[in-house]
Amino acid sequence: MARKRTKRKITKRIRNKSIRKSSKSTKSRKRKSLKLNMSEKIYKKLLKNKRLSKTQKKSLDKALHMKYCKCVKSIKYGQKNPGAYAICANSVYKNRGLDMPFRAARDCSKYK
């Protein structure tokens, strides 16, 4: 009789593991909105400042990246407009005298 009990426990464990695995694989990534994380007034202040703290620099980088992604999506890269990435890079980063992050367009798929 002890053997039957152990067999039942093993099958239950296997069933629970299979259920857990299937629930993990069905989850999808949430997309973030392209809304700025700060007001326009604060954004302009941060652009004017030469020295920024780490938190200020992170928030400014995030805001610039969101503006870049918004620009790329509005222009829509394609056969009609093959220079969408360059136009947006110039308008968001280069005209402000900032360096563009490496492969910035790749991360735009996270946003809606």
Biotite code that builds the C-alpha atoms (Angstrom):
import biotite.structure as struc

atoms = struc.array([
    struc.Atom([0.000, 0.000, 0.000], chain_id="A", res_id=1, res_name="MET", atom_name="CA", element="C"),
    struc.Atom([2.908, 2.348, 0.588], chain_id="A", res_id=2, res_name="ALA", atom_name="CA", element="C"),
    struc.Atom([3.864, 2.083, -3.072], chain_id="A", res_id=3, res_name="ARG", atom_name="CA", element="C"),
    struc.Atom([0.482, 3.345, -4.280], chain_id="A", res_id=4, res_name="LYS", atom_name="CA", element="C"),
    struc.Atom([0.707, 6.449, -2.124], chain_id="A", res_id=5, res_name="ARG", atom_name="CA", element="C"),
    struc.Atom([4.117, 7.375, -3.468], chain_id="A", res_id=6, res_name="THR", atom_name="CA", element="C"),
    struc.Atom([2.933, 6.915, -7.044], chain_id="A", res_id=7, res_name="LYS", atom_name="CA", element="C"),
    struc.Atom([0.020, 9.286, -6.429], chain_id="A", res_id=8, res_name="ARG", atom_name="CA", element="C"),
    struc.Atom([2.298, 11.955, -4.971], chain_id="A", res_id=9, res_name="LYS", atom_name="CA", element="C"),
    struc.Atom([4.650, 11.754, -7.946], chain_id="A", res_id=10, res_name="ILE", atom_name="CA", element="C"),
    struc.Atom([1.857, 12.170, -10.480], chain_id="A", res_id=11, res_name="THR", atom_name="CA", element="C"),
    struc.Atom([0.474, 15.170, -8.619], chain_id="A", res_id=12, res_name="LYS", atom_name="CA", element="C"),
    struc.Atom([3.896, 16.784, -8.565], chain_id="A", res_id=13, res_name="ARG", atom_name="CA", element="C"),
    struc.Atom([4.349, 16.237, -12.274], chain_id="A", res_id=14, res_name="ILE", atom_name="CA", element="C"),
    struc.Atom([0.926, 17.718, -12.993], chain_id="A", res_id=15, res_name="ARG", atom_name="CA", element="C"),
    struc.Atom([1.664, 20.819, -10.910], chain_id="A", res_id=16, res_name="ASN", atom_name="CA", element="C"),
    struc.Atom([4.988, 21.365, -12.665], chain_id="A", res_id=17, res_name="LYS", atom_name="CA", element="C"),
    struc.Atom([3.432, 21.085, -16.102], chain_id="A", res_id=18, res_name="SER", atom_name="CA", element="C"),
    struc.Atom([0.735, 23.584, -15.157], chain_id="A", res_id=19, res_name="ILE", atom_name="CA", element="C"),
    struc.Atom([3.312, 26.029, -13.852], chain_id="A", res_id=20, res_name="ARG", atom_name="CA", element="C"),
    struc.Atom([5.397, 25.811, -17.010], chain_id="A", res_id=21, res_name="LYS", atom_name="CA", element="C"),
    struc.Atom([2.466, 26.477, -19.310], chain_id="A", res_id=22, res_name="SER", atom_name="CA", element="C"),
    struc.Atom([1.297, 29.522, -17.335], chain_id="A", res_id=23, res_name="SER", atom_name="CA", element="C"),
    struc.Atom([4.756, 31.125, -17.527], chain_id="A", res_id=24, res_name="LYS", atom_name="CA", element="C"),
    struc.Atom([5.053, 30.742, -21.287], chain_id="A", res_id=25, res_name="SER", atom_name="CA", element="C"),
    struc.Atom([1.715, 32.418, -22.045], chain_id="A", res_id=26, res_name="THR", atom_name="CA", element="C"),
    struc.Atom([2.618, 35.730, -20.368], chain_id="A", res_id=27, res_name="LYS", atom_name="CA", element="C"),
    struc.Atom([3.241, 38.649, -22.708], chain_id="A", res_id=28, res_name="SER", atom_name="CA", element="C"),
    struc.Atom([5.401, 41.723, -22.232], chain_id="A", res_id=29, res_name="ARG", atom_name="CA", element="C"),
    struc.Atom([3.626, 44.924, -21.324], chain_id="A", res_id=30, res_name="LYS", atom_name="CA", element="C"),
    struc.Atom([4.378, 47.888, -23.542], chain_id="A", res_id=31, res_name="ARG", atom_name="CA", element="C"),
    struc.Atom([5.122, 51.245, -21.988], chain_id="A", res_id=32, res_name="LYS", atom_name="CA", element="C"),
    struc.Atom([3.452, 54.451, -23.100], chain_id="A", res_id=33, res_name="SER", atom_name="CA", element="C"),
    struc.Atom([5.376, 57.221, -24.845], chain_id="A", res_id=34, res_name="LEU", atom_name="CA", element="C"),
    struc.Atom([4.209, 59.853, -22.364], chain_id="A", res_id=35, res_name="LYS", atom_name="CA", element="C"),
    struc.Atom([7.042, 61.942, -20.892], chain_id="A", res_id=36, res_name="LEU", atom_name="CA", element="C"),
    struc.Atom([7.930, 61.208, -17.284], chain_id="A", res_id=37, res_name="ASN", atom_name="CA", element="C"),
    struc.Atom([8.274, 64.933, -16.461], chain_id="A", res_id=38, res_name="MET", atom_name="CA", element="C"),
    struc.Atom([6.731, 68.275, -17.328], chain_id="A", res_id=39, res_name="SER", atom_name="CA", element="C"),
    struc.Atom([7.950, 70.289, -20.302], chain_id="A", res_id=40, res_name="GLU", atom_name="CA", element="C"),
    struc.Atom([9.222, 73.015, -17.966], chain_id="A", res_id=41, res_name="LYS", atom_name="CA", element="C"),
    struc.Atom([11.469, 70.612, -15.996], chain_id="A", res_id=42, res_name="ILE", atom_name="CA", element="C"),
    struc.Atom([12.631, 69.003, -19.257], chain_id="A", res_id=43, res_name="TYR", atom_name="CA", element="C"),
    struc.Atom([13.819, 72.347, -20.642], chain_id="A", res_id=44, res_name="LYS", atom_name="CA", element="C"),
    struc.Atom([15.575, 73.180, -17.348], chain_id="A", res_id=45, res_name="LYS", atom_name="CA", element="C"),
    struc.Atom([17.484, 69.903, -17.456], chain_id="A", res_id=46, res_name="LEU", atom_name="CA", element="C"),
    struc.Atom([18.564, 70.554, -21.047], chain_id="A", res_id=47, res_name="LEU", atom_name="CA", element="C"),
    struc.Atom([19.994, 73.959, -20.070], chain_id="A", res_id=48, res_name="LYS", atom_name="CA", element="C"),
    struc.Atom([21.929, 72.661, -17.031], chain_id="A", res_id=49, res_name="ASN", atom_name="CA", element="C"),
    struc.Atom([25.508, 71.601, -17.641], chain_id="A", res_id=50, res_name="LYS", atom_name="CA", element="C"),
    struc.Atom([25.960, 69.616, -14.430], chain_id="A", res_id=51, res_name="ARG", atom_name="CA", element="C"),
    struc.Atom([23.325, 67.054, -13.591], chain_id="A", res_id=52, res_name="LEU", atom_name="CA", element="C"),
    struc.Atom([22.986, 64.528, -10.786], chain_id="A", res_id=53, res_name="SER", atom_name="CA", element="C"),
    struc.Atom([22.683, 60.832, -11.657], chain_id="A", res_id=54, res_name="LYS", atom_name="CA", element="C"),
    struc.Atom([18.910, 60.784, -11.205], chain_id="A", res_id=55, res_name="THR", atom_name="CA", element="C"),
    struc.Atom([18.476, 63.937, -13.281], chain_id="A", res_id=56, res_name="GLN", atom_name="CA", element="C"),
    struc.Atom([20.690, 62.530, -16.027], chain_id="A", res_id=57, res_name="LYS", atom_name="CA", element="C"),
    struc.Atom([18.729, 59.241, -16.086], chain_id="A", res_id=58, res_name="LYS", atom_name="CA", element="C"),
    struc.Atom([15.393, 61.009, -16.325], chain_id="A", res_id=59, res_name="SER", atom_name="CA", element="C"),
    struc.Atom([16.685, 63.318, -19.080], chain_id="A", res_id=60, res_name="LEU", atom_name="CA", element="C"),
    struc.Atom([18.070, 60.352, -21.053], chain_id="A", res_id=61, res_name="ASP", atom_name="CA", element="C"),
    struc.Atom([14.738, 58.563, -20.737], chain_id="A", res_id=62, res_name="LYS", atom_name="CA", element="C"),
    struc.Atom([12.830, 61.652, -21.897], chain_id="A", res_id=63, res_name="ALA", atom_name="CA", element="C"),
    struc.Atom([15.151, 62.147, -24.886], chain_id="A", res_id=64, res_name="LEU", atom_name="CA", element="C"),
    struc.Atom([14.789, 58.501, -25.849], chain_id="A", res_id=65, res_name="HIS", atom_name="CA", element="C"),
    struc.Atom([11.000, 58.745, -25.679], chain_id="A", res_id=66, res_name="MET", atom_name="CA", element="C"),
    struc.Atom([11.073, 61.820, -27.919], chain_id="A", res_id=67, res_name="LYS", atom_name="CA", element="C"),
    struc.Atom([13.307, 59.950, -30.381], chain_id="A", res_id=68, res_name="TYR", atom_name="CA", element="C"),
    struc.Atom([10.977, 56.930, -30.472], chain_id="A", res_id=69, res_name="CYS", atom_name="CA", element="C"),
    struc.Atom([7.933, 59.146, -30.901], chain_id="A", res_id=70, res_name="LYS", atom_name="CA", element="C"),
    struc.Atom([9.644, 60.887, -33.828], chain_id="A", res_id=71, res_name="CYS", atom_name="CA", element="C"),
    struc.Atom([10.608, 57.610, -35.535], chain_id="A", res_id=72, res_name="VAL", atom_name="CA", element="C"),
    struc.Atom([7.073, 56.258, -35.200], chain_id="A", res_id=73, res_name="LYS", atom_name="CA", element="C"),
    struc.Atom([5.513, 59.446, -36.551], chain_id="A", res_id=74, res_name="SER", atom_name="CA", element="C"),
    struc.Atom([7.782, 59.527, -39.624], chain_id="A", res_id=75, res_name="ILE", atom_name="CA", element="C"),
    struc.Atom([7.497, 55.745, -40.140], chain_id="A", res_id=76, res_name="LYS", atom_name="CA", element="C"),
    struc.Atom([10.665, 54.288, -41.572], chain_id="A", res_id=77, res_name="TYR", atom_name="CA", element="C"),
    struc.Atom([10.015, 52.637, -44.943], chain_id="A", res_id=78, res_name="GLY", atom_name="CA", element="C"),
    struc.Atom([10.581, 52.808, -48.673], chain_id="A", res_id=79, res_name="GLN", atom_name="CA", element="C"),
    struc.Atom([8.975, 56.240, -48.916], chain_id="A", res_id=80, res_name="LYS", atom_name="CA", element="C"),
    struc.Atom([11.206, 57.715, -46.214], chain_id="A", res_id=81, res_name="ASN", atom_name="CA", element="C"),
    struc.Atom([14.433, 55.730, -45.718], chain_id="A", res_id=82, res_name="PRO", atom_name="CA", element="C"),
    struc.Atom([16.093, 58.501, -43.658], chain_id="A", res_id=83, res_name="GLY", atom_name="CA", element="C"),
    struc.Atom([13.667, 58.448, -40.711], chain_id="A", res_id=84, res_name="ALA", atom_name="CA", element="C"),
    struc.Atom([16.261, 57.381, -38.140], chain_id="A", res_id=85, res_name="TYR", atom_name="CA", element="C"),
    struc.Atom([18.779, 60.019, -39.207], chain_id="A", res_id=86, res_name="ALA", atom_name="CA", element="C"),
    struc.Atom([16.208, 62.827, -39.286], chain_id="A", res_id=87, res_name="ILE", atom_name="CA", element="C"),
    struc.Atom([15.038, 62.010, -35.767], chain_id="A", res_id=88, res_name="CYS", atom_name="CA", element="C"),
    struc.Atom([18.586, 61.592, -34.453], chain_id="A", res_id=89, res_name="ALA", atom_name="CA", element="C"),
    struc.Atom([19.457, 65.058, -35.733], chain_id="A", res_id=90, res_name="ASN", atom_name="CA", element="C"),
    struc.Atom([16.343, 66.707, -34.367], chain_id="A", res_id=91, res_name="SER", atom_name="CA", element="C"),
    struc.Atom([16.466, 65.100, -30.910], chain_id="A", res_id=92, res_name="VAL", atom_name="CA", element="C"),
    struc.Atom([20.143, 64.562, -30.093], chain_id="A", res_id=93, res_name="TYR", atom_name="CA", element="C"),
    struc.Atom([22.558, 66.306, -32.469], chain_id="A", res_id=94, res_name="LYS", atom_name="CA", element="C"),
    struc.Atom([20.884, 69.741, -32.562], chain_id="A", res_id=95, res_name="ASN", atom_name="CA", element="C"),
    struc.Atom([20.991, 69.798, -28.754], chain_id="A", res_id=96, res_name="ARG", atom_name="CA", element="C"),
    struc.Atom([24.702, 68.952, -28.765], chain_id="A", res_id=97, res_name="GLY", atom_name="CA", element="C"),
    struc.Atom([24.259, 65.516, -27.174], chain_id="A", res_id=98, res_name="LEU", atom_name="CA", element="C"),
    struc.Atom([25.644, 62.122, -28.135], chain_id="A", res_id=99, res_name="ASP", atom_name="CA", element="C"),
    struc.Atom([23.153, 59.561, -29.326], chain_id="A", res_id=100, res_name="MET", atom_name="CA", element="C"),
    struc.Atom([23.135, 56.227, -27.444], chain_id="A", res_id=101, res_name="PRO", atom_name="CA", element="C"),
    struc.Atom([24.285, 53.148, -29.342], chain_id="A", res_id=102, res_name="PHE", atom_name="CA", element="C"),
    struc.Atom([21.421, 51.421, -31.204], chain_id="A", res_id=103, res_name="ARG", atom_name="CA", element="C"),
    struc.Atom([18.749, 53.691, -29.741], chain_id="A", res_id=104, res_name="ALA", atom_name="CA", element="C"),
    struc.Atom([16.133, 52.644, -32.294], chain_id="A", res_id=105, res_name="ALA", atom_name="CA", element="C"),
    struc.Atom([16.193, 49.016, -31.122], chain_id="A", res_id=106, res_name="ARG", atom_name="CA", element="C"),
    struc.Atom([14.635, 49.879, -27.773], chain_id="A", res_id=107, res_name="ASP", atom_name="CA", element="C"),
    struc.Atom([11.719, 51.706, -29.380], chain_id="A", res_id=108, res_name="CYS", atom_name="CA", element="C"),
    struc.Atom([9.806, 48.435, -29.733], chain_id="A", res_id=109, res_name="SER", atom_name="CA", element="C"),
    struc.Atom([9.145, 48.549, -25.951], chain_id="A", res_id=110, res_name="LYS", atom_name="CA", element="C"),
    struc.Atom([6.850, 51.521, -26.373], chain_id="A", res_id=111, res_name="TYR", atom_name="CA", element="C"),
    struc.Atom([3.339, 51.695, -27.817], chain_id="A", res_id=112, res_name="LYS", atom_name="CA", element="C"),
])
